[in-house]
């Protein structure tokens, strides 16, 4: 049992966490953590974690409500939390989210399998449901990654490109929207994605799969003249009120991360092609190449939570045409967590690249609280001659971490971030951004 003053302090923190969840959260739609890894690729040896010395949210609840611990009961890898947020794009949101993690089989080298689901509704009529999984069979022989989304959405739109005033025609200026005037696009959105990976040598996986992205009943809140969405759709042969982007996925993945929720060491590399095909009912054919590179370096043997993490994500259109709302851009990575400080799709183009560095550090000895500081840059092309890597837009911020589940290293993430054009906000999420 904790001393009275510590219990009072933790109760105050408990109230702060859930009060914070009700503040303005200018957040991308959170998704489960990306893929995981095993092995030791870092020069810093990470000692075995002593979970009994760590204090997580479950321990906090037990101490506050005086719940006795059952020493014979195995700790649970399931987390259920409220999904509460509010911002001008979505209104006020209420919902529930669950995340689960466990290792399958008895092989100690088998990677952690995770699953997540969320359901929410907002005062602006947005309804969002998803379920996802990332499963490793015993011995990592197979890896299954997939998701299912059904939603009634409002997507903020800030135009094409990287936020500069083009030298082209008046139409090109409308498309680029250099003033970053926000518009809203309403739609029904459905997504199904499934990839199957086979480990061919230790840490190296080959994968293939399918992805179906369907938007119906597309309407815009701003109907005065042509909008960036209208201009782009008309130029590239897409219907304004509906489209489908359905294709095949082929990927190569190399991973040595020690934990997919919060890595202390290792790296993760995924590169692949997406082929949208009209014979799969896609509105247009397209060929895209995507890369995802992440590296984690622990700075301390005594406190391995001191980590410098690097991330680069890029997507490049090689041939064909991609629908406007499916273009790569801010927050369009698989976990929807890039570009904190900006809303989803704030910058976008047919060619897009994103880089981030983050320093992660412990605050309390029992691991309950930790912190991060991060900085990122992003670049994209536009329709007026601006090339990829020609213009960069920065962003950054800092955040607090609350250990929600020590068994799976799951954190509640509370970040404040800012960027150019007055973009800023408070971001909430489960698990690290990358």
Backbone torsions as a table, in degrees:
resi	resn	phi	psi	omega
1	UNK	NA	139.0	-179.2
2	UNK	-80.1	151.2	172.3
3	UNK	-58.3	159.0	-174.9
4	UNK	-60.8	-40.4	-176.6
5	UNK	-68.8	-33.9	177.9
6	UNK	-70.9	-38.5	178.1
7	UNK	-62.1	-42.2	178.2
8	UNK	-63.1	-40.0	179.1
9	UNK	-63.9	-42.9	-179.3
10	UNK	-69.0	-34.6	175.9
11	UNK	-63.0	-41.1	177.2
12	UNK	-62.4	-40.7	178.4
13	UNK	-66.2	-39.1	177.1
14	UNK	-57.2	-45.7	179.2
15	UNK	-67.6	-36.7	179.4
16	UNK	-62.9	-41.7	-178.1
17	UNK	-60.0	-47.6	-175.8
18	UNK	-81.5	-23.0	170.1
19	UNK	-69.6	-38.2	178.6
20	UNK	-63.5	-31.5	179.9
21	UNK	-66.7	-16.6	-178.7
22	UNK	-98.5	0.5	177.0
23	UNK	-80.8	179.8	-178.9
24	UNK	-68.7	121.8	-177.3
25	UNK	-120.5	97.6	-178.8
26	UNK	-82.2	72.4	-167.4
27	UNK	-111.5	145.7	165.4
28	UNK	-67.8	161.2	177.9
29	UNK	-66.3	116.2	-176.6
30	UNK	-71.7	150.4	178.0
31	UNK	-136.0	165.8	179.6
32	UNK	-63.2	160.2	-178.8
33	UNK	-60.6	153.8	-179.2
34	UNK	-75.0	-163.1	-167.9
35	UNK	-73.7	165.1	-170.2
36	UNK	-118.4	-176.3	-178.7
37	UNK	-156.9	166.0	176.7
38	UNK	-127.2	175.3	173.1
39	UNK	95.4	174.0	-177.5
40	UNK	-126.7	101.2	-179.9
41	UNK	-108.6	5.4	-177.8
42	UNK	-102.7	148.1	176.9
43	UNK	-71.7	-23.0	178.9
44	UNK	-84.8	121.0	178.0
45	UNK	-76.3	127.0	179.9
46	UNK	-95.1	117.4	-179.9
47	UNK	-67.8	159.3	178.2
48	UNK	-64.1	133.6	-177.9
49	UNK	-73.5	138.5	174.9
50	UNK	-101.0	96.4	-174.6
51	UNK	-66.1	-27.6	-177.5
52	UNK	-67.3	-20.5	179.3
53	UNK	-91.3	-3.6	-178.8
54	UNK	-96.9	154.1	-176.4
55	UNK	-125.9	117.9	-178.8
56	UNK	-118.2	-173.5	-174.8
57	UNK	-62.4	-36.6	178.4
58	UNK	-62.2	-41.3	176.6
59	UNK	-62.9	-38.3	178.8
60	UNK	-62.1	-46.0	179.9
61	UNK	-62.6	-42.1	179.5
62	UNK	-61.3	-42.4	-178.4
63	UNK	-70.3	-37.7	-179.0
64	UNK	-68.2	-42.9	-175.2
65	UNK	-101.2	9.8	174.4
66	UNK	56.7	47.6	178.0
67	UNK	-91.1	127.5	-178.8
68	UNK	-73.6	142.8	176.5
69	UNK	-82.6	136.0	175.1
70	UNK	-98.6	103.4	-175.5
71	UNK	-64.4	-22.4	-178.8
72	UNK	-84.5	-13.2	-176.9
73	UNK	-88.0	130.6	-179.4
74	UNK	-72.5	134.8	179.6
75	UNK	-57.6	144.7	-178.1
76	UNK	-91.5	143.2	175.7
77	UNK	-97.8	15.7	-177.5
78	UNK	-102.5	134.0	178.2
79	UNK	-125.1	130.9	175.5
80	UNK	-125.0	124.7	-177.3
81	UNK	-137.2	156.8	172.2
82	UNK	-66.6	149.2	177.2
83	UNK	-115.8	87.4	-172.0
84	UNK	-119.9	133.8	178.9
85	UNK	-159.9	168.8	176.6
86	UNK	-157.1	129.0	171.3
87	UNK	-158.0	165.8	-174.8
88	UNK	-59.9	-27.5	-177.2
89	UNK	-74.9	-38.8	-172.8
90	UNK	-110.2	-13.1	-172.7
91	UNK	81.8	-150.1	177.0
92	UNK	-96.3	134.9	-173.3
93	UNK	-118.0	140.2	173.7
94	UNK	-134.6	140.6	179.8
95	UNK	-177.3	-166.7	-179.4
96	UNK	-141.1	147.8	-179.0
97	UNK	-136.7	142.3	177.5
98	UNK	-133.2	139.0	177.4
99	UNK	-131.2	137.2	-179.4
100	UNK	-134.6	149.1	178.0
101	UNK	-150.3	140.3	175.1
102	UNK	-164.5	159.8	174.6
103	UNK	-95.7	137.4	-179.1
104	UNK	-95.4	139.0	178.3
105	UNK	78.7	-171.4	-175.3
106	UNK	-108.3	-3.2	179.7
107	UNK	-70.1	119.7	-177.8
108	UNK	-66.0	-18.1	-179.8
109	UNK	-87.1	-5.8	179.1
110	UNK	-64.7	135.6	-178.1
111	UNK	-76.1	157.6	180.0
112	UNK	-67.4	130.1	173.1
113	UNK	-94.8	139.1	-178.3
114	UNK	-132.4	153.8	174.0
115	UNK	-143.5	156.1	-179.3
116	UNK	-151.6	152.5	174.7
117	UNK	-150.8	152.7	-179.7
118	UNK	-153.8	145.8	174.6
119	UNK	-140.1	133.7	-177.8
120	UNK	-152.4	160.7	176.3
121	UNK	-143.1	149.2	-177.3
122	UNK	-124.7	167.4	180.0
123	UNK	-70.1	-13.9	175.8
124	UNK	-95.6	13.3	174.9
125	UNK	83.7	12.7	177.6
126	UNK	-81.5	130.5	177.4
127	UNK	-124.1	127.8	-175.5
128	UNK	-136.3	128.8	176.6
129	UNK	-136.6	134.2	172.5
130	UNK	-144.8	156.1	171.7
131	UNK	-141.2	135.4	-176.3
132	UNK	-141.9	161.9	179.6
133	UNK	-150.3	152.4	173.5
134	UNK	-144.2	95.8	-167.7
135	UNK	-113.4	130.6	173.7
136	UNK	-111.2	123.2	177.8
137	UNK	-73.7	161.9	-178.4
138	UNK	-51.5	132.8	-178.4
139	UNK	77.6	5.5	178.9
140	UNK	61.6	29.1	179.9
141	UNK	-65.8	-36.9	-179.9
142	UNK	-135.1	150.5	175.8
143	UNK	-132.1	124.6	-179.9
144	UNK	-113.0	122.2	179.2
145	UNK	-123.9	130.6	-179.9
146	UNK	-165.1	168.6	178.6
147	UNK	-157.0	156.1	175.5
148	UNK	-135.5	127.9	-178.5
149	UNK	-128.8	136.3	170.7
150	UNK	-136.3	124.9	-172.1
151	UNK	-153.1	151.9	165.1
152	UNK	-110.3	112.0	-163.3
153	UNK	-116.8	159.4	164.1
154	UNK	-127.1	113.7	-176.4
155	UNK	-105.0	121.0	175.8
156	UNK	-69.9	141.4	-179.0
157	UNK	-129.7	131.4	-178.9
158	UNK	-121.9	14.6	177.1
159	UNK	96.9	176.1	-178.8
160	UNK	-92.9	146.0	173.4
161	UNK	101.1	-159.7	-169.9
162	UNK	-112.2	14.1	172.9
163	UNK	86.8	33.9	176.2
164	UNK	-118.0	156.8	-179.2
165	UNK	-81.4	113.8	-176.4
166	UNK	-76.7	160.2	-179.9
167	UNK	-94.3	10.9	-175.7
168	UNK	-87.5	-150.7	-176.1
169	UNK	-75.9	173.4	177.5
170	UNK	-61.9	-34.9	178.1
171	UNK	-65.8	-40.1	177.3
172	UNK	-63.2	-36.6	177.9
173	UNK	-66.0	-40.6	176.3
174	UNK	-61.2	-41.6	-178.5
175	UNK	-66.2	-41.2	-178.3
176	UNK	-75.3	-28.8	178.9
177	UNK	48.6	60.7	-174.9
178	UNK	-62.1	-23.1	177.6
179	UNK	-79.4	-5.4	-179.4
180	UNK	55.8	43.2	175.4
181	UNK	-70.3	123.0	-176.2
182	UNK	-77.6	142.4	173.0
183	UNK	-131.9	161.3	-179.3
184	UNK	-119.7	135.7	177.2
185	UNK	-116.2	119.3	179.1
186	UNK	-96.4	142.5	-180.0
187	UNK	-166.5	162.1	163.2
188	UNK	-91.7	133.7	-176.2
189	UNK	-128.0	132.4	177.7
190	UNK	-133.3	133.6	178.8
191	UNK	-139.0	135.6	170.8
192	UNK	-132.5	127.3	179.8
193	UNK	-139.7	135.0	177.3
194	UNK	-146.6	128.8	176.0
195	UNK	-127.9	143.1	177.5
196	UNK	-120.2	123.9	178.9
197	UNK	-111.1	143.9	175.2
198	UNK	-120.0	126.8	177.2
199	UNK	-75.3	119.3	-176.7
200	UNK	-97.2	-35.0	169.8
201	UNK	-141.1	164.4	-178.6
202	UNK	-51.1	128.0	176.7
203	UNK	78.8	-10.8	-175.8
204	UNK	-110.1	125.4	-177.7
205	UNK	-122.7	142.3	170.0
206	UNK	-111.5	136.5	-174.7
207	UNK	-139.6	159.9	175.6
208	UNK	-150.0	155.5	-179.8
209	UNK	-174.1	-165.8	-179.7
210	UNK	-135.7	155.6	174.8
211	UNK	-142.5	132.4	177.4
212	UNK	-121.8	119.1	177.2
213	UNK	-119.9	116.9	-173.7
214	UNK	-126.2	127.6	173.2
215	UNK	-124.3	132.3	-178.2
216	UNK	-129.9	158.5	176.2
217	UNK	53.7	47.5	178.7
218	UNK	-74.1	125.6	175.4
219	UNK	-138.2	159.0	-179.5
220	UNK	-118.7	144.8	177.4
221	UNK	-73.5	-29.0	178.9
222	UNK	-100.2	108.1	-177.8
223	UNK	-106.5	11.5	-178.9
224	UNK	-86.8	98.4	178.3
225	UNK	76.3	-177.6	179.9
226	UNK	-73.4	134.6	177.2
227	UNK	-101.7	168.1	176.1
228	UNK	-53.7	-39.8	178.6
229	UNK	-62.2	-44.3	179.4
230	UNK	-62.3	-46.6	-176.8
231	UNK	-61.9	-47.6	-178.8
232	UNK	-64.4	-45.8	-177.4
233	UNK	-62.0	-42.3	179.7
234	UNK	-66.0	-40.0	-178.9
235	UNK	-65.0	-34.8	-170.7
236	UNK	-110.1	13.4	170.3
237	UNK	77.4	34.8	177.4
238	UNK	-111.2	141.1	173.6
239	UNK	-63.9	144.4	179.7
240	UNK	-74.2	-25.8	-172.6
241	UNK	-103.8	-5.9	177.9
242	UNK	-167.5	157.5	172.1
243	UNK	-168.0	167.9	173.3
244	UNK	-134.5	140.9	174.9
245	UNK	-126.9	93.2	-174.0
246	UNK	-117.9	133.9	-175.9
247	UNK	-160.7	178.4	178.2
248	UNK	-98.0	148.2	-179.3
249	UNK	-122.0	134.4	175.9
250	UNK	-133.7	121.1	-172.4
251	UNK	-134.8	152.6	169.1
252	UNK	-121.1	132.2	-176.9
253	UNK	-131.4	134.3	173.8
254	UNK	-126.3	127.6	-173.5
255	UNK	-145.9	134.0	176.8
256	UNK	-133.8	19.3	179.5
257	UNK	-65.3	143.5	179.3
258	UNK	-81.0	-19.7	178.9
259	UNK	-157.5	134.6	-175.3
260	UNK	-82.4	-20.6	179.3
261	UNK	-82.2	-39.7	179.8
262	UNK	-154.7	92.6	-175.6
263	UNK	-79.0	142.2	170.8
264	UNK	-97.9	-22.8	-174.5
265	UNK	-156.1	169.4	175.1
266	UNK	97.9	-172.3	179.9
267	UNK	-147.7	164.5	179.8
268	UNK	-141.7	125.9	178.0
269	UNK	-131.5	129.6	175.2
270	UNK	-136.9	127.6	177.4
271	UNK	-134.5	140.2	-177.7
272	UNK	-167.2	170.0	178.7
273	UNK	-113.1	144.3	171.0
274	UNK	-119.8	128.2	-179.1
275	UNK	-118.8	97.3	173.3
276	UNK	-72.2	132.3	-172.3
277	UNK	-130.0	131.6	178.9
278	UNK	-65.3	-28.8	178.8
279	UNK	-70.1	-11.3	172.9
280	UNK	-99.0	15.6	179.5
281	UNK	78.1	13.0	173.1
282	UNK	-67.9	141.6	-179.1
283	UNK	-62.6	-40.5	178.0
284	UNK	-136.9	155.0	171.5
285	UNK	-77.0	150.1	175.7
286	UNK	-161.1	151.3	175.1
287	UNK	-128.6	120.5	179.9
288	UNK	-123.3	147.5	174.8
289	UNK	-118.8	129.2	-175.1
290	UNK	-128.2	140.6	176.8
291	UNK	-128.9	146.9	178.5
292	UNK	-142.3	112.7	-176.1
293	UNK	-125.3	128.3	-179.6
294	UNK	-137.0	136.7	-179.3
295	UNK	-134.7	137.0	-177.0
296	UNK	-126.6	127.1	-178.1
297	UNK	-125.4	117.4	175.6
298	UNK	-81.9	134.3	-175.6
299	UNK	-96.6	-5.5	-173.2
300	UNK	-145.4	134.7	173.8
301	UNK	-75.9	-37.5	-178.0
302	UNK	-72.1	-41.9	178.7
303	UNK	-124.4	83.2	-175.6
304	UNK	-64.5	-9.7	178.5
305	UNK	-71.5	-11.9	171.3
306	UNK	-74.2	101.5	-172.2
307	UNK	-131.2	136.8	166.3
308	UNK	-104.5	123.0	-176.7
309	UNK	-116.5	137.2	179.9
310	UNK	-119.3	143.6	-179.0
311	UNK	-144.8	133.1	170.4
312	UNK	-134.1	127.9	178.6
313	UNK	-130.8	134.3	179.8
314	UNK	-145.3	151.5	177.0
315	UNK	-142.4	134.7	-169.3
316	UNK	-137.5	123.7	177.6
317	UNK	-78.9	123.1	-179.2
318	UNK	-96.5	-39.5	-179.0
319	UNK	-155.5	156.6	177.0
320	UNK	82.0	-158.7	-175.7
321	UNK	-138.4	140.2	179.5
322	UNK	-113.5	138.6	177.8
323	UNK	-57.8	152.6	-173.9
324	UNK	-54.8	-48.2	-176.3
325	UNK	-77.2	-6.6	176.8
326	UNK	-102.6	3.0	177.3
327	UNK	-63.7	144.0	175.7
328	UNK	-66.8	146.3	-178.9
329	UNK	178.8	-163.0	-178.7
330	UNK	-55.9	126.9	177.3
331	UNK	70.2	14.3	-179.2
332	UNK	-99.3	9.0	174.3
333	UNK	-67.0	167.6	-175.8
334	UNK	-57.2	-28.0	-179.1
335	UNK	-99.7	-0.1	179.3
336	UNK	56.9	38.6	-175.2
337	UNK	-120.9	-1.0	-179.1
338	UNK	-77.0	156.1	173.7
339	UNK	72.0	35.6	177.4
340	UNK	-55.4	134.0	-171.6
341	UNK	112.7	-23.3	178.4
342	UNK	-121.4	157.4	174.5
343	UNK	-82.8	166.0	-178.9
344	UNK	-58.3	132.1	176.5
345	UNK	76.0	15.3	-178.2
346	UNK	-60.0	-43.6	170.4
347	UNK	-118.4	141.6	178.6
348	UNK	-162.3	158.2	178.0
349	UNK	-168.9	176.7	175.8
350	UNK	-72.3	-23.2	174.8
351	UNK	-122.1	128.2	-173.9
352	UNK	-147.5	140.9	177.4
353	UNK	-142.8	140.4	-175.1
354	UNK	-135.5	136.0	177.4
355	UNK	-134.0	142.7	-179.9
356	UNK	-145.7	145.7	171.5
357	UNK	-126.7	137.6	-177.5
358	UNK	-137.7	135.7	173.8
359	UNK	-105.1	125.1	-178.5
360	UNK	-115.2	135.0	-173.6
361	UNK	-146.7	146.7	177.5
362	UNK	-77.4	153.3	175.2
363	UNK	-114.5	-52.3	178.8
364	UNK	-101.2	147.3	-178.3
365	UNK	-63.8	-30.5	-179.2
366	UNK	-84.3	8.3	173.6
367	UNK	74.4	1.0	-176.4
368	UNK	-64.1	-38.7	179.3
369	UNK	-120.1	137.6	172.8
370	UNK	-144.8	176.8	-176.9
371	UNK	-141.3	167.3	177.2
372	UNK	-143.1	155.4	168.0
373	UNK	-136.4	138.4	-172.7
374	UNK	-143.3	156.5	176.7
375	UNK	-144.3	138.8	-179.6
376	UNK	-142.9	159.3	174.1
377	UNK	-135.4	150.5	177.6
378	UNK	-141.0	151.3	-178.1
379	UNK	-143.2	149.4	-180.0
380	UNK	-153.7	160.2	173.1
381	UNK	-89.3	175.1	172.8
382	UNK	-141.0	-174.4	-176.1
383	UNK	-88.4	3.7	-175.6
384	UNK	-114.0	16.5	175.5
385	UNK	105.5	-7.4	176.2
386	UNK	-69.3	127.4	-176.7
387	UNK	-95.6	157.4	173.1
388	UNK	-58.9	139.8	-178.8
389	UNK	73.3	5.0	179.1
390	UNK	-84.5	-37.7	-179.9
391	UNK	-128.0	134.5	179.5
392	UNK	-119.6	141.7	175.5
393	UNK	-120.2	126.4	-174.7
394	UNK	-94.3	167.9	172.8
395	UNK	-165.2	166.1	179.3
396	UNK	-177.4	-179.8	179.8
397	UNK	169.9	-165.7	-179.7
398	UNK	-148.7	162.7	-177.0
399	UNK	-158.2	167.5	177.7
400	UNK	-110.3	144.2	177.9
401	UNK	-120.7	135.0	176.5
402	UNK	-118.1	123.9	-178.0
403	UNK	-71.0	111.9	-178.3
404	UNK	-89.7	-38.4	-179.2
405	UNK	-146.3	108.6	-176.1
406	UNK	-70.8	-23.4	-179.7
407	UNK	-65.6	-37.5	-178.2
408	UNK	-109.9	3.9	-177.0
409	UNK	59.0	37.4	-179.9
410	UNK	-85.8	128.1	179.0
411	UNK	-112.0	146.6	161.9
412	UNK	-86.7	127.4	-174.2
413	UNK	-109.2	124.4	176.7
414	UNK	-122.1	108.3	-174.3
415	UNK	-121.6	142.0	166.8
416	UNK	-114.0	127.7	-174.8
417	UNK	-139.0	157.8	180.0
418	UNK	-144.8	163.5	178.8
419	UNK	-150.4	-156.6	179.5
420	UNK	-79.8	170.9	175.1
421	UNK	60.5	26.1	179.6
422	UNK	77.0	7.8	180.0
423	UNK	-69.9	132.4	177.2
424	UNK	-168.1	164.7	177.4
425	UNK	170.0	174.6	179.5
426	UNK	-104.9	126.6	-173.1
427	UNK	-118.6	132.8	178.9
428	UNK	-116.3	146.8	176.5
429	UNK	-171.7	162.2	171.6
430	UNK	-102.1	133.4	-177.9
431	UNK	75.6	159.5	-177.0
432	UNK	-66.0	159.0	179.3
433	UNK	-62.5	-31.4	177.6
434	UNK	-155.8	NA	NA
